[in-house]
Amino acid sequence: MQTIDFLLDRDHVELNQLLKLTGLCDSGGAGKALVAGGAVSVDGTVELRKTCKIRAGQRVRLGDVEIHVIGQAG
């Protein structure tokens, strides 16, 4: 499994945008389609809300890729 560490520079990021920012899809629209199709899980549970707020400490998985969302220190 491939792991991507994503440094979150704000309070949260929308799930579809996270997929775009990590390069797992080409656009936010493509990210929405992946989520709507049930291909994405958050913390081990399939997530169907395209704009679900993802915060530091959460893990997002798409296929064999897992994104670890890391918050900024201090």
RODOGU-6838 format. One record per residue: residue in one letter; x, y, z of N, C-alpha, C in turn. Coordinates in pm, whole numbers. Layout:
<pts>
@resn = a&n.east = X&n.north = Y&n.up = Z&ca.east = X&ca.north = Y&ca.up = Z&c.east = X&c.north = Y&c.up = Z .
...
</pts>
This chain:
<pts>
@resn = m&n.east = 84&n.north = -118&n.up = 0&ca.east = 0&ca.north = 0&ca.up = 0&c.east = 88&c.north = 125&c.up = 0 .
@resn = q&n.east = 50&n.north = 221&n.up = -79&ca.east = 121&ca.north = 349&ca.up = -84&c.east = 61&c.north = 441&c.up = 22 .
@resn = t&n.east = 147&n.north = 517&n.up = 89&ca.east = 102&ca.north = 612&ca.up = 191&c.east = 145&c.north = 752&c.up = 151 .
@resn = i&n.east = 52&n.north = 846&n.up = 163&ca.east = 80&ca.north = 987&ca.up = 137&c.east = 56&c.north = 1064&c.up = 267 .
@resn = d&n.east = 156&n.north = 1141&n.up = 310&ca.east = 137&ca.north = 1229&ca.up = 424&c.east = 97&c.north = 1366&c.up = 371 .
@resn = f&n.east = -20&n.north = 1415&n.up = 411&ca.east = -71&ca.north = 1543&ca.up = 365&c.east = -71&c.north = 1641&c.up = 481 .
@resn = l&n.east = 6&n.north = 1749&n.up = 469&ca.east = 13&ca.north = 1851&ca.up = 574&c.east = -102&c.north = 1949&c.up = 558 .
@resn = l&n.east = -192&n.north = 1948&n.up = 653&ca.east = -309&ca.north = 2035&ca.up = 651&c.east = -271&c.north = 2172&c.up = 706 .
@resn = d&n.east = -289&n.north = 2276&n.up = 626&ca.east = -249&ca.north = 2411&ca.up = 667&c.east = -367&c.north = 2497&c.up = 711 .
@resn = r&n.east = -480&n.north = 2432&n.up = 740&ca.east = -602&ca.north = 2502&ca.up = 784&c.east = -681&c.north = 2407&c.up = 875 .
@resn = d&n.east = -800&n.north = 2448&n.up = 914&ca.east = -883&ca.north = 2367&ca.up = 1005&c.east = -927&c.north = 2235&c.up = 941 .
@resn = h&n.east = -964&n.north = 2240&n.up = 814&ca.east = -1012&ca.north = 2120&ca.up = 744&c.east = -995&c.north = 2137&c.up = 593 .
@resn = v&n.east = -1013&n.north = 2028&n.up = 522&ca.east = -1016&ca.north = 2030&ca.up = 376&c.east = -1131&c.north = 1940&c.up = 334 .
@resn = e&n.east = -1202&n.north = 1979&n.up = 229&ca.east = -1312&ca.north = 1897&ca.up = 180&c.east = -1254&c.north = 1772&c.up = 114 .
@resn = l&n.east = -1323&n.north = 1660&n.up = 131&ca.east = -1274&ca.north = 1532&ca.up = 83&c.east = -1241&c.north = 1534&c.up = -65 .
@resn = n&n.east = -1330&n.north = 1586&n.up = -148&ca.east = -1303&ca.north = 1588&ca.up = -292&c.east = -1179&c.north = 1672&c.up = -325 .
@resn = q&n.east = -1157&n.north = 1780&n.up = -252&ca.east = -1040&ca.north = 1863&ca.up = -275&c.east = -912&c.north = 1794&c.up = -228 .
@resn = l&n.east = -921&n.north = 1717&n.up = -121&ca.east = -804&ca.north = 1643&ca.up = -72&c.east = -756&c.north = 1545&c.up = -179 .
@resn = l&n.east = -849&n.north = 1477&n.up = -244&ca.east = -812&ca.north = 1383&ca.up = -350&c.east = -741&c.north = 1455&c.up = -464 .
@resn = k&n.east = -788&n.north = 1575&n.up = -495&ca.east = -724&ca.north = 1656&ca.up = -600&c.east = -586&c.north = 1705&c.up = -555 .
@resn = l&n.east = -577&n.north = 1757&n.up = -434&ca.east = -451&ca.north = 1813&ca.up = -384&c.east = -340&c.north = 1708&c.up = -370 .
@resn = t&n.east = -378&n.north = 1585&n.up = -346&ca.east = -278&ca.north = 1478&ca.up = -333&c.east = -247&c.north = 1411&c.up = -466 .
@resn = g&n.east = -313&n.north = 1456&n.up = -573&ca.east = -285&ca.north = 1403&ca.up = -706&c.east = -353&c.north = 1272&c.up = -739 .
@resn = l&n.east = -451&n.north = 1231&n.up = -656&ca.east = -521&ca.north = 1105&ca.up = -683&c.east = -630&c.north = 1120&c.up = -788 .
@resn = c&n.east = -665&n.north = 1244&n.up = -821&ca.east = -757&ca.north = 1271&ca.up = -931&c.east = -721&c.north = 1408&c.up = -990 .
@resn = d&n.east = -773&n.north = 1436&n.up = -1108&ca.east = -734&ca.north = 1557&ca.up = -1181&c.east = -811&c.north = 1682&c.up = -1141 .
@resn = s&n.east = -929&n.north = 1665&n.up = -1081&ca.east = -1011&ca.north = 1781&ca.up = -1048&c.east = -1101&c.north = 1752&c.up = -929 .
@resn = g&n.east = -1158&n.north = 1857&n.up = -875&ca.east = -1253&ca.north = 1840&ca.up = -766&c.east = -1375&c.north = 1761&c.up = -812 .
@resn = g&n.east = -1415&n.north = 1783&n.up = -937&ca.east = -1529&ca.north = 1710&ca.up = -993&c.east = -1502&c.north = 1561&c.up = -1002 .
@resn = a&n.east = -1379&n.north = 1526&n.up = -1042&ca.east = -1340&ca.north = 1385&ca.up = -1048&c.east = -1338&c.north = 1326&c.up = -908 .
@resn = g&n.east = -1295&n.north = 1405&n.up = -811&ca.east = -1295&ca.north = 1360&ca.up = -672&c.east = -1436&c.north = 1334&c.up = -623 .
@resn = k&n.east = -1529&n.north = 1421&n.up = -660&ca.east = -1670&ca.north = 1402&ca.up = -621&c.east = -1724&c.north = 1271&c.up = -678 .
@resn = a&n.east = -1687&n.north = 1241&n.up = -803&ca.east = -1734&ca.north = 1118&ca.up = -867&c.east = -1680&c.north = 995&c.up = -796 .
@resn = l&n.east = -1553&n.north = 999&n.up = -756&ca.east = -1494&ca.north = 887&ca.up = -683&c.east = -1566&c.north = 864&c.up = -550 .
@resn = v&n.east = -1592&n.north = 974&n.up = -479&ca.east = -1660&ca.north = 963&ca.up = -350&c.east = -1802&c.north = 911&c.up = -369 .
@resn = a&n.east = -1874&n.north = 967&n.up = -466&ca.east = -2012&ca.north = 927&ca.up = -490&c.east = -2022&c.north = 780&c.up = -529 .
@resn = g&n.east = -1918&n.north = 728&n.up = -593&ca.east = -1917&ca.north = 589&ca.up = -635&c.east = -1880&c.north = 491&c.up = -525 .
@resn = g&n.east = -1852&n.north = 542&n.up = -405&ca.east = -1821&ca.north = 455&ca.up = -291&c.east = -1678&c.north = 404&c.up = -289 .
@resn = a&n.east = -1588&n.north = 471&n.up = -363&ca.east = -1450&ca.north = 424&ca.up = -373&c.east = -1359&c.north = 476&c.up = -262 .
@resn = v&n.east = -1410&n.north = 569&n.up = -180&ca.east = -1325&ca.north = 636&ca.up = -81&c.east = -1374&c.north = 602&c.up = 60 .
@resn = s&n.east = -1280&n.north = 574&n.up = 149&ca.east = -1316&ca.north = 553&ca.up = 289&c.east = -1238&c.north = 650&c.up = 377 .
@resn = v&n.east = -1301&n.north = 689&n.up = 487&ca.east = -1240&ca.north = 778&ca.up = 586&c.east = -1240&c.north = 703&c.up = 719 .
@resn = d&n.east = -1121&n.north = 686&n.up = 774&ca.east = -1106&ca.north = 613&ca.up = 901&c.east = -1174&c.north = 476&c.up = 896 .
@resn = g&n.east = -1162&n.north = 409&n.up = 781&ca.east = -1212&ca.north = 273&ca.up = 768&c.east = -1358&c.north = 257&c.up = 730 .
@resn = t&n.east = -1430&n.north = 368&n.up = 712&ca.east = -1572&ca.north = 363&ca.up = 677&c.east = -1594&c.north = 431&c.up = 543 .
@resn = v&n.east = -1669&n.north = 369&n.up = 453&ca.east = -1698&ca.north = 429&ca.up = 323&c.east = -1767&c.north = 563&c.up = 345 .
@resn = e&n.east = -1718&n.north = 665&n.up = 277&ca.east = -1772&ca.north = 801&ca.up = 291&c.east = -1835&c.north = 842&c.up = 158 .
@resn = l&n.east = -1963&n.north = 879&n.up = 161&ca.east = -2034&ca.north = 919&ca.up = 40&c.east = -2060&c.north = 1069&c.up = 32 .
@resn = r&n.east = -2024&n.north = 1142&n.up = 138&ca.east = -2042&ca.north = 1289&ca.up = 135&c.east = -1921&c.north = 1350&c.up = 65 .
@resn = k&n.east = -1944&n.north = 1407&n.up = -51&ca.east = -1835&ca.north = 1456&ca.up = -136&c.east = -1754&c.north = 1568&c.up = -70 .
@resn = t&n.east = -1822&n.north = 1651&n.up = 7&ca.east = -1754&ca.north = 1764&ca.up = 69&c.east = -1736&c.north = 1744&c.up = 219 .
@resn = c&n.east = -1729&n.north = 1619&n.up = 261&ca.east = -1703&ca.north = 1586&ca.up = 402&c.east = -1577&c.north = 1659&c.up = 448 .
@resn = k&n.east = -1582&n.north = 1718&n.up = 566&ca.east = -1467&ca.north = 1791&ca.up = 619&c.east = -1366&c.north = 1693&c.up = 678 .
@resn = i&n.east = -1246&n.north = 1695&n.up = 623&ca.east = -1138&ca.north = 1609&ca.up = 670&c.east = -1045&c.north = 1693&c.up = 755 .
@resn = r&n.east = -1015&n.north = 1643&n.up = 873&ca.east = -932&ca.north = 1716&ca.up = 969&c.east = -805&c.north = 1637&c.up = 1001 .
@resn = a&n.east = -711&n.north = 1706&n.up = 1064&ca.east = -585&ca.north = 1642&ca.up = 1103&c.east = -612&c.north = 1519&c.up = 1188 .
@resn = g&n.east = -536&n.north = 1413&n.up = 1162&ca.east = -549&ca.north = 1289&ca.up = 1237&c.east = -633&c.north = 1184&c.up = 1165 .
@resn = q&n.east = -703&n.north = 1224&n.up = 1061&ca.east = -786&ca.north = 1129&ca.up = 989&c.east = -706&c.north = 1059&c.up = 880 .
@resn = r&n.east = -757&n.north = 943&n.up = 838&ca.east = -694&ca.north = 864&ca.up = 731&c.east = -798&c.north = 842&c.up = 622 .
@resn = v&n.east = -756&n.north = 871&n.up = 500&ca.east = -844&ca.north = 857&ca.up = 384&c.east = -783&c.north = 753&c.up = 292 .
@resn = r&n.east = -867&n.north = 662&n.up = 243&ca.east = -815&ca.north = 555&ca.up = 157&c.east = -890&c.north = 551&c.up = 25 .
@resn = l&n.east = -813&n.north = 537&n.up = -83&ca.east = -867&ca.north = 519&ca.up = -217&c.east = -786&c.north = 408&c.up = -281 .
@resn = g&n.east = -849&n.north = 295&n.up = -303&ca.east = -778&ca.north = 181&ca.up = -360&c.east = -665&c.north = 138&c.up = -269 .
@resn = d&n.east = -543&n.north = 131&n.up = -322&ca.east = -429&ca.north = 89&ca.up = -240&c.east = -347&c.north = 207&c.up = -191 .
@resn = v&n.east = -409&n.north = 326&n.up = -189&ca.east = -341&ca.north = 447&ca.up = -141&c.east = -411&c.north = 497&c.up = -15 .
@resn = e&n.east = -331&n.north = 524&n.up = 90&ca.east = -386&ca.north = 581&ca.up = 213&c.east = -321&c.north = 715&c.up = 237 .
@resn = i&n.east = -406&n.north = 814&n.up = 264&ca.east = -359&ca.north = 950&ca.up = 294&c.east = -369&c.north = 971&c.up = 444 .
@resn = h&n.east = -257&n.north = 1008&n.up = 505&ca.east = -254&ca.north = 1044&ca.up = 647&c.east = -257&c.north = 1197&c.up = 653 .
@resn = v&n.east = -360&n.north = 1251&n.up = 712&ca.east = -375&ca.north = 1396&ca.up = 722&c.east = -308&c.north = 1441&c.up = 851 .
@resn = i&n.east = -209&n.north = 1527&n.up = 835&ca.east = -126&ca.north = 1572&ca.up = 948&c.east = -147&c.north = 1722&c.up = 968 .
@resn = g&n.east = -167&n.north = 1762&n.up = 1094&ca.east = -183&ca.north = 1904&ca.up = 1124&c.east = -48&c.north = 1968&c.up = 1151 .
@resn = q&n.east = -47&n.north = 2099&n.up = 1139&ca.east = 76&ca.north = 2174&ca.up = 1168&c.east = 96&c.north = 2180&c.up = 1319 .
@resn = a&n.east = 218&n.north = 2169&n.up = 1360&ca.east = 251&ca.north = 2179&ca.up = 1503&c.east = 242&c.north = 2324&c.up = 1548 .
@resn = g&n.east = 181&n.north = 2342&n.up = 1666&ca.east = 181&ca.north = 2466&ca.up = 1734&c.east = 121&c.north = 2582&c.up = 1671 .
</pts>
